[in-house]
Amino acid sequence: MKEKQNAKPTVGRKLGASVAVFFGCYFIMLLIVFLMTVVNDPKHWYAYLAGHSSESLTLVVTIFFLFAIVFFYYLFEDFKTLLKVKDLFLIFTLLFISTIICYIFGRFIHFYSRPLAMFAILAICLLNRRQAIFLNFIFGLLLFVIDLCTNTLATSGLAASGISAQIFSSFLLTFLSGTFGVFFAGSAKTRGSLLLTGVFTAVPTVIVVLLFNLPEITSDWIDYVSAVGFRILACILSGVLALALLPFFEWAFNRLTVFRLRELTSTDAALLVRLKKEAPGTFNHSLIVAQLAESCAVAIGENAELARAAAYYHDVGKLKEPEGFTENQTDYNLHDEITPELSADIIRSHTKNGYDLLIANHLPKEIACVALEHHGTLPIKYFYDKAVRYSGDADLRDFSYFGPLPQSKISAIIMVSDAVEAAVRAMADRSPEQVEKVCRSIIEERMDLGQFDECDITMKELTIIKLTLVEALSGVHHHRVKYPNIQFNRDREAVSTEEGKDNG
């Protein structure tokens, strides 16, 4: 009861902080629009605002409503994001930067040179498809009302008769290029393919420009051709600028993208280089767990890249004392000389040490949380049994991991894959039947101990994970045919035909 009472103020404080961010970002956007108005006409901006008070008020109110729609969208559709001030600020920062860049290109180069798809491409990389499509629509409306209610187009040299058509075509182009950008960029797995996204978005937007400017082909075909050329350039620039800005957002907001995940799983990554050098047994174990976790994530529709990256780093906390873990030991076992209690402390501390090390090295929190959660509150059986045999009694809490329990499906996948890999590696009989028996036993034990109570993984998904692990491990530890141990001399003559070990 007390926990629930304490949780409510926490949510309230987070929501209050999000409301403060909302109003702060709203005033920042108004400042941006005001500065745009001044830059458009430095000498007469005050007269323009005084003579167009109705348009200015419309702009102020409309921007507020657009920002309010964003706020209420996350309030009802994705409340967790709303409670994360950093994520909310990321969304509004995307709007700020995209608006400024589109203004610069439209004001100083050409109206049709604005990289309208850049916002959507960044949004799909940093958020998700559903949010990207929704926010792209908001971004299109934002540019529309800025074009409509400011002196942006009035001071751009466009003929007054063509301004209305330009404004409406701009909104349509933003929606089309952005939406197609979301679909194309959503499947991009490399930065090069993301760059090509801008090229693909040129097709629908160029068609719209051709149709909107069709009357001009007879009166001024040069402007007609230049409009098409600038639109193609704008689409290419959208991909280029998104690619250039993406590392900034990844760093500033510590966001996980498919590109960053692939970089983190490169064997050149600093922590993985350390793990390979200082704890080679743990490194090799992590590689196998990564393969298993990736297969399981694909099987249940989770993020395979995140599962692989999390598995690579899940045991990085063992770097603090690598010789304390079996896979890194040779002939000397540290635990033969210390008490079971101290041994348990060394073993269970690697989850917290891993979390701290990953955060200190600025790795995404999603990966650090998996390192912290992948053993949940499980008991360390070996040293608990050792303590009971030595003293006759022991407190299980002193021989259990600190937690927390897995909070995500990825953490649950790593928990099961980690335990199954270690158990199967120690088995003499690795037949599919025995592997299935071990997998089932490990999953059932964790269910009995409530290790999956705080993540939304289902029984069906756990069954799929079990079957995936059995199939994957049966392939790794398949039966090997024994070959005769024939040796040859330099004359390629057989000198031994005794049957020996397998061909392993």
N, C-alpha and C positions, 0 to 999 in steps of 0.2 A: 504494500500500500504506500509506504514511504517512497519507494522507487518511482511509482507513478506520479506522486505529488512533486517529486523533484524533477521529473522529466518534463512536466508541463511548462514550468518557467523557462527551461532550456529551449524548448521549441518556440516559446513566445519570444525569447530574446533573439533567436535566430531569425524569426519572422520579422521582428522589429528592425534588425540590421538590414534585412532584404528590402524593407520599405524605405529605409534611409538611402540605400543604394539606388533604388528606383527614382526617388526625388532628386538625388544628386546627379544621376545620369540624365535625367530630364532637363535640368538646368544647364548641364554641359552641352547638350544638343541645342538648346536655345542659344547659347553663347556661340556655338559653331555657326549656326544659321545667321546670327547677327553679324559675325565677322565676314561671312560670305557676302552679305548685303553691302557692307562697307567696302570690301575689296572690289565689288562689282562697279561701284560708282563712288570713289573716295570723296569727291567734291559735293555731291548732291544726295548722299545717302539719307541725311536727316530729313530733307525735303520729301524724299520718296516715302519714308516711313510716316511722316506727318500727313501726306496726301493719300496714303493707302492704309489707313488705320484699320479698316474693315478686313482687308486681306491679312494684315499682320496679326490681328486678333484671331482670325480663322486658323492661321498657321500655328499660333501658340496653343490653341485649344485642341487642334487636330493632332499635333505631336503628342500632347498629353494623353489623348485617347488611344493613340497607337501604342504608346509605352504601357498604358494601362491594360490594353489587350494582351501584350506580351506577359505582363505580370499575372493576369488572371488565367492565361493559358497554363502557365506553370503551377499556379495555385490549384487548379482543378485536374490537370493532366500529368504533371510531374512535380509533385510537392517536394520530393527530395532535392531536386535541383534548385528549387526556390529557397530552400534552407541553406544552401551553400552560397555564401556571398561571393566567393571567388568565381564560381560558375556563372552567376548572374552578371557580375561585372564583365566577364569574358563576352557574354552575349551583347551587352551594350557597347563594349569596346569594338567589337566587330562592326556594329552599326556606325560608330563614330568614324573609324578609319576608312570604311568603305564609302561613306558619304563624302568625306574630305577628298579622297582619291578621285572619285567620280567627278566631283566639282572641279578639281584642278585640271583634269583632262578635258572636261566639257567647256570650261571657261577659257583656257589658254591654248587649246589645240583645235578641237572641233566637237560639236555637240554629240555627234555619233561616235566619237572616239572614247567615250566613257566605258570603262571595263565593268559592265553591269553584272557579268556572271561571276566576278571575283568573290563577292560576298557569299554566294551559294556554295561555291567550291570550297571555300574556307569552312563554312558551316558544316558541310557534310563530313569533312575531315576531322573537325574538332568536336562535333556533337553527334547527331544521328540523322537518318534520312527524314524521319517525320518532322523533327524540329527544323531541319534545313529548309524543307519545302514551306513550312509555315512562316519561318522568319524571312525567307526570300520574298514572300508576298507582302509582309510588313515593310520590308526594305523598299520594294517597288512603290508602295503607297507613300512612304516617307519621301522618296525622290519626287514622286508625282506632286505632292502638296508643296514641296519646296520650289519646284519649277513653276507651279501655278500661282503661288502667293508671294514670290520674291521677285527681285529685278534681275534674276539670273539670265533669263532669255531675252529680256527687254534690252539688256546691254551687250548682247552677244553678236549683234550685227544681223540677226535674222529678220526677215521681212515680217511685219506685224501680222499679215494674213496667214503666215505659215507657222506661227508660234503655237497655236492650239493643236494643230496636227502633230507638231514635234512633241508636245507634252504628252499627248495620249499615246503616240507611238513609243515614247520612252517607257511608259508604264508597261505596255505590252511586251516590249523587248526585254525589260527586266524580268518579267514573269517567265517568258519563254526561255530566254538564255539561262536564267538561274535554275529553272526546273530541269531542263535538259542537262545542265551542268551537274546537278545533284545525281541524276541517273548515271551519267557517264563517270563522274568522279567517285561515285559510291563503290564501283567495282575496281578502281585503280589500286594496284598493289605495289607500284614503284613510283618514284617521283617523276620519272620520264613519262609514264602513262598519264599521270596527273597533268603534265604539261600539254599532252595531246588533247586533253579534255576541252581546252579552249578552242582548238581547231574544230572539234565536232560540234560545238555549240554555234559555230558560225553559220551552219546550214539553215536552221529554222529562222534565225534572226535576219540573215541576208534576204531571205524570201519576203519577210515582213517589210524590210526597208525598201525592197524593189516595188512592192505593191503600194506602200504609202507614198512613195515619191514618183509613182508612174506618171502623173500629170506633168511633171517637170521635164520628162525626156524630150518633149518637143520644144519646150521653151529654153531650157538650159541644161543640156545633156552633160556638161562638165560637172555641174553640181550633183547631178544624178549619179555619175560614176564615182565622184569623190565620196558621196554619202555611203555608197556600197563599200568602197575601199576602206574608209575609216571604220565601218562596222566590222569588217573582217579583221582589221588590225585590233580593234577593241576586244574581240573574242580571243585572239591570240594573247593579247596583253592580260586578259583575265587569268589565263592559266599561268603565265609567267609571274605575275604579281602575287598570285595565290601561293605559288611555289616559293617565292622569295620571302613572303611574310609568314609562312607556316612555321619555320623554325623559331621565329620570335614568339609566336603564340604557344608553341610547345614548351619553350623555356620559361616564358613569363608566367604561364598558368599551369605549368607542369602537366600538360595534357598528353594523353596517350593517343597516338595515331598509328595506323598500320605501318607507316614508314619508320616511326620512332621505335616501335616494337621490334622491327627487323634489325634496326641498328643496335638495339640493346642485346639482341641474341647473337650478334656477331662475335666470333671468338676473339676479336680484337678489343672488345669492351673491357674496360679497366678491371672491374671486379671479377670478371670471368678469367682474365689473365692471372690474377692473384689466386683464384680458386684452383686453377689448373696447376699452378706452380707450388702452392703451399698445401693444398689438400686434394691431391690427384684422385684419390678414391671417391671423395665427395663429388668432385667434378664429373667423373664417369657415371656415378649414380644419378646425378642431376640430368645428364644427357639422356639416359634411358627413361627416367621419369618424364622428361619433356616430350619424348616420342609418345609415351602412353597417354599423357594428359592431353596432348594435341588430338590424338585419335578419339578420346572420350568426348572432348569438347565438340568436335565435328559431329559426332554421333548424336548428341543431344541439342545441337544447334547453338552452342555457345561460341564465344570469340576464341578461335583456335590460336591466333597469334598471341593473345594475352595469356592463354593457358600455357603455351610453350615458354614464353618469357618468364612467367611466374615460376614455372618449374625449374628453369635455369638458375633462378636466384633464391629458391625456397630454403636452401640449406647454407646460404652464404654466411650465416652467423657462426658456423663452425670454424671460420677463419680465425676466430679469437683463440681457440685452443684445439687445433685440428687433430693432434695426437690423442685427444680424449674420445675419439670416435673410431669404431672398429674398422671402417673401410680405409682409414688412413694409417692404421697400425701395421707394424711388421712383426718382429719377435717380441717387442716390449709392449706390455699392456699397463698403462698408467693406473688403471682401476684395481690392479692387484695390490697396490700399495696404499690406497686411501679407503676411507670408510664409505659404505653404501650411500650415506646421506650426502657426502661431498660429491660422489660420482653422479648421483641424481641431479644435484645442482648444476654440474657441468653440462650434463645432457640436456636438461630442460631450459637452460639459459640460452641455448643457441637460437631459439625463436625470437626472444627479445633482442638479443645481440644482432640478429639478422635485420630486424626492423630498424633498429637504430643506425646500423651501418648503411642500409639502403636510403634512409631519409637523409643521413649526413652526406651521401653522395648524390643527392638530388634526383633519385629515381622516383618514378611515379608512386603515389601512395597506394594505388591498387595492387602493385607488386609487393610493396613493403607489408601490406596487410595480410597477404597470403603467407609470407614468411612468418608472420606473427601467429596466424590462426591455424596453420596446417596440421598441428598436433592437438588443437583444441585443449581440453582438460583431461586428456587420456592419462592413465597411470603408466609409470615406467616399471613394467612388471619384473624385469630381471633384477634390478637393484632393490625393489620392494621385497621380493622373495629372498634375496641375499640378506637383507636387514632382518627379516623375520627369522631366518635360520641362525643368524648370529645372536640376536637378542631375545627372540621369542615373541616380540611384539614390535609394531611399527605403525605410525600414522600414515595412512594412504595419501593424505593431502601433501605430506612432505615428499612424496614420490610421484607426484602428478604434475603435468604441465600447467603453466599459469593461465592459459587461455589467451584471448577469448575464443569462443566457439566459432567455427566457420560462419562468416556472414554472407558469403556468396557461393554460387555454384562452382566457380573456379576454385575457391578454397577447398570445397568438398571434394572436387575431382583430384586435386593435388594430395589431399589427406589420404584418399583411398589408393591412388596410384603409387604414392610414396611407400605405404605400408605393404602393398602387394608386391612391388618390385623387390623390396628387401626380403620378404618372406619367400618368394619364389627363388631368389638367388641362393638362399640357404637350403633349398630342397634338393634331395637326391633324385627323387622321382618327379620329373617335370612334365608328365603327361597331361593332356588337356583336362582329363577327369580330376587329377589332383590339383591342377591350377584352379579349376572352377570351384573345387571344394574350399581352397584357401581364400579365394576372392569372396565367396559367399560368407565364410566365417568372419572375415575382416569387416565386411559391410554390416553384417548382423550385429557384431559386437559394438560397433560405433553407433548403431541405431539404438541398441539397448542402453548405452551410456549417454544417450541424448546429444550426441555430437552434431547432429544435423537439425536440431530444434530451431536454430536461429537463421537458417537459410531456407530459401523456397524450393529446394530440390524435392522432387517427387519420387515415389516408389518406382514408378515406371522408368524414370531417368536413372535411378540407381541400378535397376535391372539391366538397362542398356549399357551402363558403364561396366557392369560386371561382365557381360558378354563380350564387350569390346576388349577389355583387358585380357580375358581368356584367349581370344583370337590373336591378339597382338603378342602376348607372351608365349603362346604355343608356336608362333612363327619364329620368335627369337630363339627359344630353347627347343627347337625341333630335334627329333631323333636323328642321330648321325650313324651312317653305315660304317662298320669297322673294316678297315683295309689291312691286308697283310703288310707287315713291317719289312718291306723289301728295300735293301740298300744296294747301290751300284758303285763300282769302282770307276777309275778313269777310262777303262776300256768298255764302259757301259755293260759290264757283266754283273749279274745278280750275285751278291755274296751272302744274302740272308733272306729266308722266306718264312721266318716264324711270324705268326699272327700276333699283332701287338695292339697298341692303343688305337682309339678311333682317329679319324682324320682331322679332328678339331683344330 
